[in-house]
Amino acid sequence: MPSQKKLKLPEVLAEIGMSRAAFYRMRARGKAPRCTKLPNGQIRVSREALDAWWADLEENAA
């Protein structure tokens, strides 16, 4: 099974058009896409989790 594409936080921020501070506030409220924190402290978001998050936002906006 191929591994999922993991996006770095700057890639995610560029795609969703959000500042790092706003993303962390959203994450603290449990409203951000599901993240994985690496042992070095960096954040990764799987492509699948980001796409599901986008779909959920679009569904709730309708």
RAJO-V518901 format. One record per residue. N is the residue number from 1. RES is the residue in three letters. OMEGA is omega in whole degrees, 0 to 359 (NA if undefined). Layout:
N/RES/OMEGA
N/RES/OMEGA
This chain:
1/MET/181
2/PRO/179
3/SER/179
4/GLN/175
5/LYS/177
6/LYS/181
7/LEU/175
8/LYS/183
9/LEU/178
10/PRO/177
11/GLU/180
12/VAL/181
13/LEU/179
14/ALA/182
15/GLU/183
16/ILE/177
17/GLY/184
18/MET/176
19/SER/179
20/ARG/181
21/ALA/179
22/ALA/179
23/PHE/181
24/TYR/175
25/ARG/179
26/MET/179
27/ARG/179
28/ALA/179
29/ARG/180
30/GLY/183
31/LYS/181
32/ALA/175
33/PRO/180
34/ARG/184
35/CYS/172
36/THR/178
37/LYS/180
38/LEU/179
39/PRO/179
40/ASN/177
41/GLY/179
42/GLN/181
43/ILE/173
44/ARG/177
45/VAL/179
46/SER/178
47/ARG/180
48/GLU/180
49/ALA/180
50/LEU/179
51/ASP/179
52/ALA/179
53/TRP/177
54/TRP/181
55/ALA/180
56/ASP/178
57/LEU/180
58/GLU/180
59/GLU/182
60/ASN/180
61/ALA/183
62/ALA/NA
